[in-house]
Amino acid sequence: MDQSFTLKEFINKILATSLSGYALKILLFLIWIPACLYAQQTDTLMSAKDAAQNSRMIIFQNGGLLLNGEFTGDPSGIAPTQGTGTRMMWYPGKGAFRAGGVSGSQWDGANIGDYSVAIGQDTRALASNSIAFGLRSLASQQSSFAVGEQNTASGAASVAMGYHAHTNARQGSFVFADRATVDTLRAGVNHSANWRVSGGFRMFTSSNLSTGVTIQSGAAVSNWGQANAVISTSTGALLTTGGIWQNVSDVHSKHRFEQISNEQILEKLRHLPITRWSYKKEDDSIRHIGPMAQDFFAAFRLGHDNRGIGTVDADGVALAGIKALEERTRNLAEEIESLKADNAALRQEMKDNNGNSMSTMALFVLAMVGGFALLRRNRVVS
């Protein structure tokens, strides 16, 4: 291997020769000119070359470092150094890089994937293009990535992050595990995202963090001040820990209030088609009952458009209809009570006039009154 020396070192070597003083001065002058020109054109501090004069290592004056090499796949499987130790190692035969320390054979040639990177303590990147960072993390399949503590990316193009995360040989999967437990979180299926975040999962949709969604942990309070929820939103809507979706209905979030006619709502409900049906994207065995959004919008003009029905609107219409029916029922009950009172008074009057018996005329009158009451009741109900 050739070495490049500093100009001072080279001159000292020349001075150590047996040349005469005059000849030595001429030689130094001839060397000094191109050396000065070279020093102005390059920032190389040191260069190392192989027997064929190919640069293998260059250290630049600004501290830069360049290591060259040739990828061969290295069928011998022997890394530049093997076994335990702390080191930074470039393995050109496999185009691989290692830095940190190992307690065993983790960085031996047989455990190094082509074009792989492993940095940290006892990390392993076994497959081609795999990457492992941290403490005892393992990337064992092609293009897999493991970072953190004791994580395993064992599926092709899978990612394991955090603490005791394992992609479980599921390709294209992502697993992130928090440090809340030593239990390992494993991917269940291919091409899935799996999270263990016991403190909640927060997604923000604005730069000032004022909008978004929080998937939270039970009684913990979300960014939006909501507790006892599984899902909470910046809009105020939430899914409770009991499984109830709660809409926003705070009076302070509403305006443009108008009175409505419950009877008119009930009349529109009377003409609203209600059918049984299935969604096209569900199995045919799954059935539902309800109106079409187009019919609902045409009848009540509620919501954004005629493609969906807001649950708050459906509930409001149903409650208005119930109030109308309750009012009808209450009025009818009052009329029935009045008729019953009239009937009782008539019976008493007839009893007073005729003793314990009834005349044919009294029975006729009573029948007429009852028939009138029944007819009126039927008309009100219809």
Secondary structure, 3 states (H helix, E strand, C coil): CEECCCHHHHHHHHHCCCCCHHHHHHHHHHHHHHHHHHHHHCCEEEEEECCCCCEEEEEECCCCEEECCCCCCCCCCCCCCCCCEEEEEEECCCCEEEEEEECCCCCCHHHECCCCEEEEECCEECCCCCEEEEECCEECCCCCEEEEECCEECCCCCEEEEECEECCCCCCCEEEECCCCCCCEECCCCCCEEEECCCCEEEECCCCCCCEEEECCCCCCCCCCCCCEEEEECCCCEEECCCCEECCCCHHHCCCCCCCCHHHHHHHHHHCCCEEECCCCCCCCCCEEECCHHHHHHHHCCCCCCCCCCHHHHHHHHHHHHHHHHHHHHHHHHHHHHHHHHHHHHHHHHHHHHCCCCCHHHHHHHHHHHHHHHHHHHHHHC
